């Protein structure tokens, strides 16, 4: 590549005000979403005490996300991206309000219908996320010059991971000390704060479309582009299967309760540990990017992620579990930043929404479908064997990509 991705100024992209406001807003909204995920998970587990019910949380969000993503990517290439982000954020606020009311003022709804109303609200947030994800992915590339894409990806990732540390920990602690109502109230406040900061970002005009296309042609163009570019396809496939099989987030409440005996507050720290590793690795990569041997580093770190999951499954110690989850975050962050930089650099401006949507289907949905897989596998195989199985499948996927994708293996950015 001809672009100086190893820019010597680690804070270059943060000196651009619009990008700074964008990253701040993304942190605040992600903080709210991560808090909500812990609160919903623990609430449903307390009601059902069932692993599959936890997995269904992810499925409730993944199905609408998958169903709307391609169309949402098309919309992100023809409608002002800031407008899409603001509307999606507003829906998150309404969803948090709904969870607050059904859990407090109208708790009889849960008494009559069980956890179904919670799944329904999460379904709506899945629709909002389906539109938010490609709009954010495309919008951030308009806020910084091309030579800062790698640096911007690093700080964007850091904002996300910082929220993943503080959000789950705060959610678990608030739930443990203050109960479900105050916890959801905090989610509402942070969602509103995110909305306010998104309004401060400049409204960027859409890139000109080079060809007139029907909706069907526009939707298929993004898919065809991704499958034609071996490097992009290999990178997102690697992450998709690693997250689908290797993640154990949805069953952490069971580990917290039955294996480690640490309760809701301890669960918050378990959820935060991988993101703490990601934060530290983001800071390291901001100053010393891993782009020189990007493909090799990507494969090594996904392999390390799989090993970490296996070690976590075997652990009986809370502190060792925190440590290996922390390691999984270190490894995962390298993958996230390299993949995001690859997609940003290789995608034409007028296709960013659609390609971001395809990437979201591969990666974003794998988190929720992976949650369902983890819950189902825990139900069928048992808790510990299911996580060992997932980590082992991640190692197999790395070996397959290494063997069949030489372009990715040799990639240098």
JOVEN-V123953 format. One record per residue. RES is the residue in one small letter. PHI is phi in whole degrees, 0 to 359 (999 if undefined). Layout:
res=RES phi=PHI
res=RES phi=PHI
This chain:
res=x phi=999
res=x phi=264
res=x phi=264
res=x phi=277
res=x phi=284
res=x phi=266
res=x phi=305
res=x phi=289
res=x phi=270
res=x phi=294
res=x phi=248
res=x phi=302
res=x phi=291
res=x phi=288
res=x phi=279
res=x phi=268
res=x phi=303
res=x phi=298
res=x phi=293
res=x phi=298
res=x phi=295
res=x phi=299
res=x phi=296
res=x phi=297
res=x phi=297
res=x phi=296
res=x phi=300
res=x phi=296
res=x phi=292
res=x phi=296
res=x phi=305
res=x phi=297
res=x phi=295
res=x phi=291
res=x phi=303
res=x phi=299
res=x phi=296
res=x phi=291
res=x phi=298
res=x phi=297
res=x phi=299
res=x phi=290
res=x phi=298
res=x phi=293
res=x phi=294
res=x phi=294
res=x phi=281
res=x phi=253
res=x phi=52
res=x phi=224
res=x phi=295
res=x phi=295
res=x phi=297
res=x phi=293
res=x phi=298
res=x phi=292
res=x phi=299
res=x phi=297
res=x phi=296
res=x phi=298
res=x phi=271
res=x phi=290
res=x phi=299
res=x phi=293
res=x phi=299
res=x phi=296
res=x phi=293
res=x phi=255
res=x phi=301
res=x phi=298
res=x phi=295
res=x phi=297
res=x phi=296
res=x phi=299
res=x phi=298
res=x phi=293
res=x phi=263
res=x phi=232
res=x phi=241
res=x phi=309
res=x phi=291
res=x phi=298
res=x phi=298
res=x phi=298
res=x phi=298
res=x phi=294
res=x phi=296
res=x phi=297
res=x phi=299
res=x phi=297
res=x phi=295
res=x phi=301
res=x phi=298
res=x phi=298
res=x phi=294
res=x phi=296
res=x phi=299
res=x phi=296
res=x phi=297
res=x phi=298
res=x phi=288
res=x phi=288
res=x phi=266
res=x phi=233
res=x phi=295
res=x phi=242
res=x phi=296
res=x phi=297
res=x phi=298
res=x phi=289
res=x phi=296
res=x phi=275
res=x phi=246
res=x phi=67
res=x phi=271
res=x phi=304
res=x phi=301
res=x phi=294
res=x phi=300
res=x phi=296
res=x phi=294
res=x phi=295
res=x phi=302
res=x phi=293
res=x phi=295
res=x phi=296
res=x phi=297
res=x phi=299
res=x phi=295
res=x phi=301
res=x phi=276
res=x phi=295
res=x phi=300
res=x phi=293
res=x phi=294
res=x phi=295
res=x phi=300
res=x phi=281
res=x phi=292
res=x phi=297
res=x phi=290
res=x phi=274
res=x phi=266
res=x phi=229
res=x phi=291
res=x phi=303
res=x phi=290
res=x phi=254
res=x phi=302
res=x phi=296
res=x phi=297
res=x phi=295
res=x phi=300
res=x phi=295
res=x phi=288
res=x phi=298
res=x phi=295
res=x phi=298
res=x phi=299
res=x phi=298
res=x phi=287
res=x phi=299
res=x phi=293
res=x phi=289
res=x phi=281
res=x phi=284
res=x phi=296
res=x phi=298
res=x phi=298
res=x phi=295
res=x phi=299
res=x phi=295
res=x phi=293
res=x phi=298
res=x phi=298
res=x phi=294
res=x phi=261
res=x phi=244
res=x phi=91
res=x phi=291
res=x phi=297
res=x phi=296
res=x phi=295
res=x phi=293
res=x phi=297
res=x phi=295
res=x phi=299
res=x phi=300
res=x phi=299
res=x phi=291
res=x phi=295
res=x phi=294
res=x phi=299
res=x phi=299
res=x phi=301
res=x phi=298
res=x phi=289
res=x phi=297
res=x phi=294
res=x phi=281
res=x phi=284
res=x phi=301
res=x phi=278
res=x phi=274
res=x phi=289
res=x phi=290
res=x phi=297
res=x phi=293
res=x phi=279
res=x phi=277
res=x phi=213
res=x phi=275
res=x phi=226
res=x phi=285
res=x phi=301
res=x phi=298
res=x phi=295
res=x phi=296
res=x phi=297
res=x phi=289
res=x phi=298
res=x phi=295
res=x phi=295
res=x phi=299
res=x phi=299
res=x phi=297
res=x phi=287
res=x phi=279
res=x phi=269
res=x phi=301
res=x phi=294
res=x phi=297
res=x phi=300
res=x phi=294
res=x phi=295
res=x phi=285
res=x phi=295
res=x phi=302
res=x phi=293
res=x phi=300
res=x phi=287
res=x phi=297
res=x phi=289
res=x phi=299
res=x phi=269
res=x phi=273
res=x phi=289
res=x phi=232
res=x phi=298
res=x phi=293
res=x phi=260
res=x phi=301
res=x phi=303
res=x phi=288
res=x phi=301
res=x phi=298
res=x phi=275
res=x phi=265
res=x phi=261
res=x phi=261
res=x phi=56
res=x phi=238
res=x phi=72
res=x phi=295
res=x phi=294
res=x phi=294
res=x phi=300
res=x phi=302
res=x phi=288
res=x phi=299
res=x phi=296
res=x phi=279
res=x phi=302
res=x phi=298
res=x phi=292
res=x phi=298
res=x phi=297
res=x phi=294
res=x phi=297
res=x phi=298
res=x phi=291
res=x phi=298
res=x phi=295
res=x phi=299
res=x phi=288
res=x phi=297
res=x phi=266
res=x phi=222
res=x phi=301
res=x phi=263
res=x phi=274
res=x phi=301
res=x phi=240
res=x phi=301
res=x phi=297
res=x phi=298
res=x phi=298
res=x phi=300
res=x phi=295
res=x phi=299
res=x phi=286
res=x phi=292
res=x phi=299
res=x phi=298
res=x phi=298
res=x phi=298
res=x phi=299
res=x phi=300
res=x phi=295
res=x phi=295
res=x phi=296
res=x phi=298
res=x phi=299
res=x phi=275
res=x phi=286
res=x phi=244
res=x phi=254
res=x phi=300
res=x phi=288
res=x phi=291
res=x phi=298
res=x phi=301
res=x phi=296
res=x phi=287
res=x phi=293
res=x phi=300
res=x phi=299
res=x phi=299
res=x phi=291
res=x phi=303
res=x phi=294
res=x phi=294
res=x phi=296
res=x phi=299
res=x phi=298
res=x phi=300
res=x phi=289
res=x phi=295
res=x phi=297
res=x phi=298
res=x phi=291
res=x phi=302
res=x phi=296
res=x phi=295
res=x phi=287
res=x phi=269
res=x phi=260
res=x phi=297
res=x phi=305
res=x phi=284
res=x phi=247
res=x phi=299
res=x phi=298
res=x phi=291
res=x phi=292
res=x phi=298
res=x phi=294
res=x phi=297
res=x phi=300
res=x phi=297
res=x phi=296
res=x phi=294
res=x phi=264
res=x phi=299
res=x phi=291
res=x phi=295
res=x phi=296
res=x phi=286
res=x phi=295
res=x phi=296
res=x phi=296
res=x phi=295
res=x phi=300
res=x phi=295
res=x phi=295
res=x phi=293
res=x phi=296
res=x phi=297
res=x phi=292
res=x phi=274
res=x phi=260
res=x phi=102
res=x phi=298
res=x phi=294
res=x phi=302
res=x phi=294
res=x phi=286
res=x phi=298
res=x phi=301
res=x phi=297
res=x phi=297
res=x phi=294
res=x phi=296
res=x phi=299
res=x phi=297
res=x phi=295
res=x phi=297
res=x phi=300
res=x phi=298
res=x phi=293
res=x phi=295
res=x phi=301
res=x phi=283
res=x phi=253
res=x phi=230
res=x phi=297
res=x phi=297
res=x phi=291
res=x phi=302
res=x phi=263
res=x phi=296
res=x phi=232
res=x phi=260
